[in-house]
């Protein structure tokens, strides 16, 4: 796979996202992945997904999500989710993510598969050409991709 570009989503763990032992609840990781995807989309298209896709009667819901946990997260921990585009298919595409703490430790890796859906019929349809074209800039391998931008919400 060729080297592409990586975009970074950065955030802090909130106290309410943790269990009484002070460790992030497992389901919150899916929230982090979804939030990273939405922020990435907004970066790529300079607008939220609903603003871009709703006039076309399209949506990009998740088709699949896979998360592998490497380390725990605790309240007030800052972390970065590095995002690049994996495989781009006719109706779906993958976002590959790797999260790292401020000390560089790998926290989790994830793959989110999005599917293009016609809102009226709730059936899968081909990705619009402008979406496909924009994703190509970030298509590549996380290990060899270059960081091109970061969400502006850093501490």
HELIX and SHEET records of a PDB file:
HELIX    1   1 UNK A   15  UNK A   17  5                                   3    
HELIX    2   2 UNK A   26  UNK A   45  1                                  20    
HELIX    3   3 UNK A   49  UNK A   53  1                                   5    
HELIX    4   4 UNK A   54  UNK A   56  5                                   3    
HELIX    5   5 UNK A  129  UNK A  136  1                                   8    
SHEET    1   A 6 UNK A  58  UNK A  69  0                                        
SHEET    2   A 6 UNK A 106  UNK A 118 -1                                        
SHEET    3   A 6 UNK A  92  UNK A 101 -1                                        
SHEET    4   A 6 UNK A  78  UNK A  88 -1                                        
SHEET    5   A 6 UNK A   5  UNK A  12 -1                                        
SHEET    6   A 6 UNK A 146  UNK A 150  1                                        
SHEET    1   B 3 UNK A  58  UNK A  69  0                                        
SHEET    2   B 3 UNK A 106  UNK A 118 -1                                        
SHEET    3   B 3 UNK A 123  UNK A 124 -1                                        
END                                                                             
